[in-house]
Amino acid sequence: MAANVALSQALAYARDLRNLYEVTRAREAEIARAHDKLRAAYQQSLTYAVDLKKTHRRLQSSILQSLLGLANALEAKDEYTRGHSDRVAALARRLALAAGCGSREAATIAHAGLLHDLGKIAVPERILRKPGPLTDDEWSVMRRHPLTGAQIVAPLEFFADGALIVRHHHERHDGSGYPDGLVGDTIPVGSRIVAIADVYDALTSDRPYRPALTVCRARERLLAEADRTLDRRLVAIFLDTVLHEPSDPSFRQ
């Protein structure tokens, strides 16, 4: 009799253990399915995030291209500045590479060269095309164009370094520039590079107030400005390397 009771209890325990095992296995399977669903949802979210990032970058690149078109349209209105930004960009890119900048940094500097005068869109044409010296008030308006240009490109997150270059391309080595009066190496290297390309192209181009200078005379002017308004080391690289290289097509990407 006692043996039968013990056997019944043992069988009951075995059934309980089996039921517990089956419940546990079922829960494990349910957890595994939930894990798979979470992993699939994560992968899908990751894919959406990558696609969204690509779309965002494409949108910003499209905006950049639109700004480049706007800069070209602004220059095209004046025969004296037509093609100026393209030439500045090409010279700046060559100088950046010769000075040891990487290809991506050189590309950013070149794009900043293309956009360096974009802020002049806010400067009245009567000032831009004035054949004689500007008045103090007119200079005050003209000197705002680096800030305006930087503000226009600032929303482009991937072009943050380019916005700084645009803002500071009229700073001068001795602190006499604008808008912030930066001195020497506190001026971003990209701005110092664009400044040299900008000055050289302006010197060798016709302007309403004077004819273009010869390359020889422009070299003399750059040497005279070295360590005063322009970076001496970069001027030396520009004169010794960039001006001796074959001309390349204007940079545009």
Secondary structure as UniProt FT lines:
FT   HELIX           2..76
FT   TURN            79..83
FT   HELIX           84..98
FT   TURN            99..100
FT   HELIX           103..115
FT   TURN            116..117
FT   HELIX           118..122
FT   HELIX           125..128
FT   HELIX           136..142
FT   TURN            143..144
FT   HELIX           145..153
FT   TURN            154..155
FT   HELIX           157..159
FT   HELIX           160..168
FT   TURN            169..170
FT   TURN            173..174
FT   HELIX           184..186
FT   HELIX           189..203
FT   TURN            208..209
FT   HELIX           215..225
FT   TURN            227..229
FT   HELIX           232..240
FT   HELIX           242..244
//
